[in-house]
Amino acid sequence: HGPTVGMVTDKLRATVNIGGAFAYCNAYYNGDINFYQAGGGCNNTGEIADVVHHEWGHGFHDTSIQVGIFDGSLSEGASDVVAFLQSDSPLIGPYFFVNGDPVRDVGPDKIYPQDYSNSFFATHDNGLIFGGAMWDLLQLLQARDGTQAGLDLTSELLAGILRGGTDIPGTYYEALVIDDDDADLSNGTPNQCEIIDAFGRHGLGDQAGGGRYDLDHVPLTQVPAGVPATVELTVTEIVPGCFPLSSLEASVQYRVDGGPWAEVIGVTSGTDITAEIPGQPLGSFVEYYIEGVDDQGGSFRAPTGGEIAPFSFFSGDVIEVSCTDFEADDGGYTHSLLYGTVQDGADDWEWGAPLGAAGDPAFAYSGTHVWGNDLGQYGFNGAYQPDKINQLLSNTIPVGHYTDLFLQYRRWLNVEDSTYDQAVILANGQEVWSNYLGTGSDHHQDSQWISHAVDLQGEGDMDQIQIAWEIHSDQGLELGGWTIDDVCIYAPATADNRLGIVDFVVTDLGGPIGLTWTNPVHGPIDEVVVVRRTDRYPDGMADGEIVATVTDAVPGAPSEAEHPNYDGSAGYYAVYAGDGAEWLSWTVEGWNAGFMAANEGQDKPIDTAAPTDTGTGTDGTDDPDPGTGTDPGGTDDKEPGGCGCAASPASGVPWLALGLLGLLSRRRR
């Protein structure tokens, strides 16, 4: 299958029994093939057929490349494939060790990128990913076509893959190109079903993780509080005819606020699956994923990361505080290198169009622009840098009176297990989310845009908020990192968030007290009241004297009222809105509360008519002292003891009517 490759036709020098310090348990290719003597618990490597075939395989890979690069990990895997194509066994190098054990086994399903490392010493282990995919492909082809035909076809595909000069993730696509028989991949290839199946088991290809199907699910974002969340999924074959669906079983795994996982069994109708997550209280954060099997033993899961990288949604109606989609501009975000050696690409955050490098998306969630680690715009490989801490920092967002804030955005994240690399979200400098901490191989791998709801844990409440996304990387494996789009800050639609008032002003009008505010912008509003105390601020609408009531408040409109304050005493005022069931509960000076000191010009009741004068004064008053006034009524008298005000009638009713009319004439809404 490689007649133009020199390794197939040319003579090759083999050096055996190489001795010296630590010269055992190894062999190598350097243009020739070289083998060590026995020692260190290993047999003589020149006497082990698989080892000879493996080292020859390195040369076959090296001389096959027509374009691209030589990848060490792929070379180790390809050389193992050369060995098992001769031996028809997944055990590579039986009796490599003196106890009879092989040096490797391609049988177990090593998966990319969980089992992949960028370490110089990991190339043999990395190679098991490709070697395992090719072993599985050999078994599938031999089961279909027979032993020799399956062997020949697998050998032909190996030779073609190596000519492409690719790395391990690229081998799936090279296999399809080599398998294609009409220069049109859109209509499939003769052996695509087996290629999809074999490579998918090892995290390679369009269905990383071994899935055989396209899974159509619209992720939930917000579900009304107390209402069951309906999860719907449609399963279709990637390639019609490869894995025909006759029956499905599926379930939804979910948890609330980081608690234990629970299961809801799905209802299947053909290829459609429906399940209901029970309704949750307002403010709950729910994570979930869907998994199932078909009658042929094929499995599927959405999202592919399962509990490591699930979907999430918020329970309850919400109020939008701030949203940006990065289309008109970069949102005012900034980025920096917080730790590590400064070099080209070290601070790798970019704003622009993603290009699909290193597992990143090839398209924005909405529009064309995103923020991400190394979008591939400047010729880099799309992965974040080793041994760095990079940060993307949002602009500072004022949040007014809102509380219990949460972040909801679209995420496409690929990062190592948190044991090694950490993807972190911070709110006002405090960590509020990090990727999954597993056993070291539980990498976070998004293969689609995920709606991610994150509780900000009280940060920014009634103040301002700033969000940061970071990557903390070690010196080993690097993946695609963050890609983010459509970032929003929301507040739950609680009574306090819906009914908040923040511009209440108390003004001395030279007697009465003026009260102005703006009604809450979020309806419904059943009633607005102003409450007064003389000793302290009210604790709520029922804690004090109601001095003004508005029953026709228009959401977002200005309102005003007056309090006569007849006694002129100091007053602590607060305004509260209610929706018929709940009231604004907080009292904040300068927002919905204000103070007015004692009023010297208080608006006291004024008498408008005098009782019958029974006094002896000549000025027409009932005081006994002589008046000096010359008017018949004595209103301009100057004698000591005169009140200087109009007399009142025996009843106060006429004044009361006038006073109310006066108040109404000044009050505007």
Helices and strands as residue ranges (DSSP letters): H 6-9, E 14-18, E 27-29, E 33-36, G 45-47, H 49-64, H 72-87, E 91-92, E 104-105, G 120-122, H 123-145, H 147-163, G 168-170, H 171-179, G 185-187, H 192-200, E 213-216, E 222-223, E 229-237, E 248-256, E 262-265, E 267-269, E 272-277, E 285-294, E 299-302, G 306-308, E 311-315, E 318-324, E 334-339, E 349-352, G 357-359, E 370-373, E 389-393, E 397-398, E 406-411, E 414-415, E 422-427, E 430-434, E 444-445, E 450-455, E 464-465, E 467-472, E 483-492, H 495-498, E 505-508, E 513-518, E 527-533, E 545-550, E 558-563, E 571-578, E 593-596, H 653-666
